[in-house]
Amino acid sequence: MNRTGKTLLLIGATSDIGRATGLVYAMAGWDLQLAGRNLEAVRREADDIGTRSGASVSVHHLDILDTSRFEDFCGALPTLPDTVVCVVGQLGEQQRAERELDHATQVLRTNFEGPALLLGLIAERFAKRGSGTIIGISSVAGDRGRGSNYVYGAAKAGLSAFLSGLRNRLASAGVRVLTVKPGFVRTRMTAAMKLPPLLTAEPGQVADAIFSASEMKKQREVIYVRGLWWPIMLAIRSIPEPIFKRLRL
Ligand SMILES: NC(=O)c1ccc[n+]([C@@H]2O[C@H](COP(=O)([O-])OP(=O)(O)OC[C@H]3O[C@@H](n4cnc5c(N)ncnc54)[C@H](OP(=O)(O)O)[C@@H]3O)[C@@H](O)[C@H]2O)c1
């Protein structure tokens, strides 16, 4: 297989969406830097993808809650990647987050603080070089706060706003910033949920959407993986607050 000489940094390499994404890039000839908190699991992933694709794959320890190590993490990468995808996330439990400050803090930090600070740090390096693509996985849950999952939703709203600002600031610096809102995806995160088939994607479909959006010349920067989500969220955002609060979504 032809290698492209390009490198992807995948943050959250053990996630179901992350594993599918790594494989799509590797099969397209990219080399990989895989990062995650469980180094053994990341190594297994690296071996599997390397064997199947012939890609050169390095592995890196990263806990997204340990922000004090982010500078060292970036400094230790073998090369500054061409593209970074951050798929780290935690759905958490809304009702537990309402009662337990520690749980709410972890959901907010895992979905917002950690990904935003790390992608921001990498963005500075990309801006200095004058090239790079940053891809953050946010969620339709961040498009409007709902009573049933607003702690996770608020964290994803924060991430979407951060990525939007980064995109706006770095537009003339040669750095592209993409926000991916996958909708429902059949992964271990949603294993306990009954998912509507029309609005649910497989991890491989999310991976294909990420890869084609990042490689496309057309400047699509906010991506709803299943197109149907776009009008649905437009409608949900437009519902006036007095009606919305009666819907108890
Ligand atoms: N599935 C969906 O329906 C859906 C919908 C919209 C958005 N998303 C988003 O898509 C992304 C991927 O989700 P997924 O469905 O593939 O879920 P997943 O398989 O549960 O993946 C979550 C990933 O986050 C990692 N992670 C959690 N806390 C971490 C920490 N402190 N440090 C480092 N890594 C940590 C996990 O690592 P371990 O393997 O070590 O636990 C895992 O790799 C998430 O951002 C999620 O919010 C998912």
The ligand as an ORCA input file, in Angstrom:
! r2SCAN-3c Opt
* xyz 0 1
  N     -21.576      6.871     20.997
  C     -22.354      7.916     20.741
  O     -23.582      7.787     20.516
  C     -21.760      9.304     20.672
  C     -22.579     10.346     20.229
  C     -22.063     11.634     20.168
  C     -20.757     11.864     20.534
  N     -19.971     10.838     20.967
  C     -18.617     11.145     21.359
  O     -17.720     10.374     20.577
  C     -16.504     10.171     21.307
  C     -16.146      8.687     21.299
  O     -17.175      7.979     21.959
  P     -17.446      6.397     21.795
  O     -18.898      6.256     21.542
  O     -16.446      5.802     20.859
  O     -17.218      5.940     23.292
  P     -16.185      4.995     24.036
  O     -15.902      3.782     23.222
  O     -16.741      4.844     25.426
  O     -14.857      5.893     24.086
  C     -14.566      6.826     25.073
  C     -13.071      7.033     25.058
  O     -12.714      8.064     25.988
  C     -11.567      7.581     26.716
  N     -11.431      8.254     28.008
  C     -12.378      8.479     28.939
  N     -11.826      9.124     29.992
  C     -10.505      9.306     29.699
  C      -9.404      9.889     30.368
  N      -9.540     10.411     31.597
  N      -8.212      9.942     29.752
  C      -8.044      9.390     28.520
  N      -9.039      8.793     27.836
  C     -10.250      8.748     28.434
  C     -11.841      6.083     26.885
  O     -10.668      5.417     27.290
  P     -10.722      3.925     27.941
  O     -10.862      2.970     26.789
  O      -9.410      3.819     28.641
  O     -11.912      3.879     28.862
  C     -12.274      5.774     25.446
  O     -11.143      5.658     24.619
  C     -16.762     10.753     22.711
  O     -16.245     12.049     22.779
  C     -18.276     10.807     22.790
  O     -18.715     11.787     23.700
  C     -20.439      9.559     21.036
*
